Amino acid sequence: MSEHETEMLLRDSLERLAERAPDGNEVRNALVRARHRRRQRFTLAAVAAAVVVVTAGVPVVLNVVSDVPADVQPAAGRPVLDYTPDWLPDGFTEQYRSAGPGHAPQVRRWLAGPATVELAAHSTADPEWAQTALRISALKDQVVVHGRVGMVTGETGTAATLTWMPDDGHVLTAEVDGMPDARKVAEQVADSVTAEPARIRGEARFGPLPAGLRELTTTVRGSNPDDGGTALDASSPAAPGKVAVRVTVGAGAPGLGGSVPVRVRGLPGAYLAASGPAEATVAVHLPSGRWLIASGRVPQEELVAVADGVQLDSAPDYGWLGQ
């Protein structure tokens, strides 16, 4: 697309929105509030960075596999979600949070039966989202969210996705599925979103990973605190969006038919070799009564080492599940 064509698209978009644009005083007030929130986030980020620097100077002691079960220890470096909706349809409860380092998407999900409301935040540093402003300007179906131009896509009556940029560095999507007036609901959710952070504190965190793998996301999910669980995903830089190794910790016992005994975290565990589409799996029943399961298409010894290195947290935050 030429520079002239881009300019024309932007001009057409602005003209279509002129009559719907918010009052100038409202926009100025919104900008003042946004600057205040950014200052708050900057202060929090500075404190967090200072904590990371201090922590980085402390030697990390890893548990060595032995006949004694590894001690449960706090999992540091918990991810934070930056945005929160102040309004949701009646009956929806939060059952999913996921985030990770770098440009990993931040996702929160609320459910009511088969219906879903999802709020996701993406970085414009991610190539997939870098051209969002141009895509918004090219669409006719536009809306205004907090004085910023957004777009509606995938509208079917019972589903719709509203995409907007609260600032130049982030793209937010409010996706509604499985309920009437989905577009209207998505607009109400988007209009209520504020820069209020929410934490993810699961019951596990990666320790050392095999060469060439890096942490991708931490996910906590469940319909209530009693059935909550944590999933850790790692990927390869060569395929950054594809999960190479996954670790889950929860109450559910895996199927272990055809497995062979293996020592995991100093405890009797099981190893199930990869077969067809099924990945290799290592599983161990923890002293807490929970199951730790590691899966992926990596050699057995690497999968066992990943499971051995996982840091467990005896006090995960599952209290928000089902709220």
GIJOSUL-V879295 format. One record per backbone hydrogen bond with DSSP energy under -1.0 kcal/mol. NH is the residue of the N-H (numbers start at 1). CO is the residue of the C=O. E is the energy in kcal/mol with one decimal. If there is no record, write none. Layout:
# GIJOSUL-V879295
nh=NH co=CO e=E
nh=NH co=CO e=E
This chain:
# GIJOSUL-V879295
nh=6 co=2 e=-2.3
nh=7 co=3 e=-2.4
nh=8 co=4 e=-2.2
nh=9 co=5 e=-2.3
nh=10 co=6 e=-2.4
nh=11 co=7 e=-2.4
nh=12 co=8 e=-2.6
nh=13 co=9 e=-2.3
nh=14 co=10 e=-2.3
nh=15 co=11 e=-2.2
nh=16 co=12 e=-2.2
nh=17 co=13 e=-1.6
nh=21 co=17 e=-1.3
nh=27 co=23 e=-2.1
nh=28 co=24 e=-2.5
nh=29 co=25 e=-2.5
nh=30 co=26 e=-2.5
nh=31 co=27 e=-2.5
nh=32 co=28 e=-2.1
nh=33 co=29 e=-2.4
nh=34 co=30 e=-2.7
nh=35 co=31 e=-2.7
nh=36 co=32 e=-2.0
nh=37 co=33 e=-2.4
nh=38 co=34 e=-2.7
nh=39 co=35 e=-2.3
nh=40 co=36 e=-1.9
nh=41 co=37 e=-2.7
nh=42 co=38 e=-2.7
nh=43 co=39 e=-2.2
nh=44 co=40 e=-2.4
nh=45 co=41 e=-2.9
nh=46 co=42 e=-2.5
nh=47 co=43 e=-2.2
nh=48 co=44 e=-2.7
nh=49 co=45 e=-2.7
nh=50 co=46 e=-2.1
nh=51 co=47 e=-2.2
nh=52 co=48 e=-2.4
nh=53 co=49 e=-2.4
nh=54 co=50 e=-2.3
nh=55 co=51 e=-2.8
nh=56 co=52 e=-2.5
nh=57 co=54 e=-1.0
nh=58 co=55 e=-2.1
nh=73 co=312 e=-1.0
nh=81 co=198 e=-3.6
nh=84 co=194 e=-2.3
nh=92 co=89 e=-1.4
nh=93 co=111 e=-2.2
nh=95 co=109 e=-2.6
nh=96 co=109 e=-1.0
nh=97 co=220 e=-2.3
nh=98 co=107 e=-2.3
nh=99 co=218 e=-1.9
nh=104 co=101 e=-1.5
nh=106 co=121 e=-2.4
nh=107 co=98 e=-3.0
nh=108 co=119 e=-2.5
nh=109 co=96 e=-2.2
nh=110 co=117 e=-3.0
nh=111 co=93 e=-2.6
nh=112 co=115 e=-2.0
nh=115 co=112 e=-1.7
nh=116 co=177 e=-2.7
nh=117 co=110 e=-2.6
nh=118 co=175 e=-2.8
nh=119 co=108 e=-2.4
nh=120 co=173 e=-2.3
nh=121 co=106 e=-2.6
nh=122 co=171 e=-2.9
nh=124 co=169 e=-1.8
nh=126 co=123 e=-1.6
nh=129 co=126 e=-2.1
nh=132 co=129 e=-1.4
nh=135 co=131 e=-2.0
nh=136 co=132 e=-2.8
nh=137 co=133 e=-2.1
nh=138 co=134 e=-1.3
nh=139 co=136 e=-1.1
nh=142 co=140 e=-1.8
nh=143 co=150 e=-1.9
nh=145 co=148 e=-3.2
nh=148 co=145 e=-1.8
nh=150 co=143 e=-3.2
nh=151 co=163 e=-2.5
nh=152 co=141 e=-1.9
nh=153 co=161 e=-2.7
nh=156 co=159 e=-2.5
nh=160 co=176 e=-2.1
nh=161 co=153 e=-2.5
nh=162 co=174 e=-2.5
nh=163 co=151 e=-2.8
nh=164 co=172 e=-2.3
nh=171 co=122 e=-2.6
nh=172 co=164 e=-3.3
nh=173 co=120 e=-2.3
nh=174 co=162 e=-2.6
nh=175 co=118 e=-2.9
nh=176 co=160 e=-2.8
nh=177 co=116 e=-2.5
nh=178 co=158 e=-1.6
nh=179 co=158 e=-1.5
nh=182 co=157 e=-1.9
nh=185 co=181 e=-2.3
nh=186 co=182 e=-2.7
nh=187 co=183 e=-2.4
nh=188 co=184 e=-2.1
nh=189 co=185 e=-2.7
nh=190 co=186 e=-2.6
nh=191 co=187 e=-2.5
nh=192 co=188 e=-1.0
nh=193 co=190 e=-1.2
nh=194 co=84 e=-2.7
nh=196 co=194 e=-1.9
nh=198 co=81 e=-2.6
nh=200 co=79 e=-2.2
nh=205 co=311 e=-1.8
nh=213 co=210 e=-2.0
nh=214 co=235 e=-2.6
nh=216 co=233 e=-3.2
nh=217 co=233 e=-1.2
nh=218 co=99 e=-3.2
nh=219 co=231 e=-2.7
nh=220 co=97 e=-2.6
nh=221 co=229 e=-1.9
nh=222 co=95 e=-1.8
nh=227 co=224 e=-1.0
nh=229 co=221 e=-1.9
nh=230 co=249 e=-2.2
nh=231 co=219 e=-2.8
nh=232 co=247 e=-3.2
nh=233 co=217 e=-2.4
nh=234 co=245 e=-2.4
nh=235 co=214 e=-2.6
nh=239 co=236 e=-1.6
nh=242 co=239 e=-1.8
nh=244 co=234 e=-3.2
nh=245 co=234 e=-1.6
nh=246 co=295 e=-2.6
nh=247 co=232 e=-2.6
nh=248 co=293 e=-2.7
nh=249 co=230 e=-2.4
nh=250 co=291 e=-1.8
nh=259 co=256 e=-1.9
nh=260 co=271 e=-2.6
nh=262 co=269 e=-1.5
nh=264 co=267 e=-2.8
nh=267 co=264 e=-2.0
nh=269 co=262 e=-2.7
nh=270 co=283 e=-2.3
nh=271 co=260 e=-2.6
nh=272 co=281 e=-3.0
nh=275 co=278 e=-1.8
nh=278 co=275 e=-1.9
nh=280 co=296 e=-1.0
nh=281 co=272 e=-2.6
nh=282 co=294 e=-3.1
nh=283 co=270 e=-2.3
nh=284 co=292 e=-2.0
nh=286 co=290 e=-2.9
nh=289 co=286 e=-2.3
nh=291 co=250 e=-3.4
nh=292 co=284 e=-2.5
nh=293 co=248 e=-2.6
nh=294 co=282 e=-3.0
nh=295 co=246 e=-2.7
nh=296 co=280 e=-1.9
nh=303 co=299 e=-2.1
nh=304 co=300 e=-2.6
nh=305 co=301 e=-2.0
nh=306 co=302 e=-2.2
nh=307 co=303 e=-2.1
nh=308 co=304 e=-2.7
nh=309 co=305 e=-1.9
nh=311 co=205 e=-3.0
nh=313 co=203 e=-1.8
nh=317 co=201 e=-2.5
nh=318 co=316 e=-1.0
nh=321 co=318 e=-1.4
nh=322 co=94 e=-2.8
nh=323 co=320 e=-2.2
